[in-house]
Amino acid sequence: METESLEQEVVDLKGELFLLRLKRSARQEFKSSEFGRMRKRVARLLTVRREREIEQGINKRNSRKLDRKWKLGIVVGPPPSLREKKEED
């Protein structure tokens, strides 16, 4: 998996987590097991990203700087589940 696709998947999963939190607060039906599954998936992807940085010789301080730049460059859009619903309509 390439770094860009890995980072895009992290953004998508975090968007899905946000939707789950909204559903929980609105008392709508949702699978509570999805929280743990998605959080673990995000953690795995971020671990893979950090392992790749270590292979490239990037230290922890520079990694945090890169992470901040990456977060500032994220373009917020609807998560995949909402994109699919829009395409159906």
C-alpha positions in Angstrom: 0.0 0.0 0.0 1.4 3.4 -1.0 1.8 6.2 1.6 -0.9 8.4 -0.1 -3.5 5.6 -0.1 -2.6 4.7 3.4 -3.1 8.3 4.6 -6.3 8.6 2.7 -7.7 5.5 4.3 -6.8 6.9 7.8 -8.8 10.1 6.9 -11.7 8.0 5.7 -11.8 5.8 8.8 -11.6 8.9 11.0 -14.6 10.3 9.1 -16.5 7.1 9.7 -15.6 7.2 13.4 -17.0 10.7 13.5 -20.3 9.5 11.9 -20.5 6.7 14.5 -20.1 9.3 17.3 -22.9 11.4 15.8 -25.2 8.3 15.5 -24.5 7.5 19.1 -25.2 11.0 20.3 -28.4 11.1 18.3 -29.4 7.7 19.7 -29.7 6.1 16.2 -28.9 2.5 15.6 -25.3 1.5 15.1 -23.0 -1.4 15.8 -21.0 -0.5 18.9 -18.3 -3.0 17.8 -17.4 -0.8 14.9 -15.8 1.7 17.3 -13.1 -0.7 18.4 -12.7 -2.2 14.9 -12.1 1.2 13.3 -9.9 2.6 16.0 -7.7 -0.5 15.8 -7.5 -0.2 12.0 -6.5 3.5 12.3 -3.8 2.5 14.8 -2.5 -0.2 12.6 -2.3 2.1 9.6 -0.5 4.8 11.6 1.9 2.2 12.9 2.8 1.1 9.4 3.3 4.7 8.4 5.7 5.2 11.4 7.6 2.0 10.5 8.2 3.3 7.0 9.4 6.6 8.5 11.9 4.7 10.7 13.1 2.8 7.6 13.8 6.2 6.0 15.7 7.4 9.0 13.2 10.0 10.1 13.5 10.6 13.9 10.6 11.2 16.2 10.8 15.0 16.2 10.8 15.3 12.4 8.0 12.7 12.3 5.8 14.9 14.5 6.6 17.9 12.2 5.6 15.9 9.2 2.5 14.8 10.9 1.4 18.4 11.7 2.0 19.4 8.0 0.0 16.3 6.9 -2.9 17.2 9.2 -3.0 20.8 7.9 -3.1 19.6 4.3 -6.1 17.3 4.8 -9.0 18.3 2.7 -12.1 17.3 4.6 -14.8 15.6 2.6 -17.6 13.1 3.3 -16.6 9.7 4.4 -17.0 6.8 2.0 -20.3 5.7 3.3 -21.8 9.1 2.6 -20.2 9.3 -0.8 -21.9 6.0 -1.8 -25.3 7.3 -0.6 -24.8 10.5 -2.7 -23.9 8.5 -5.8 -27.1 6.4 -5.4 -29.4 9.5 -5.3 
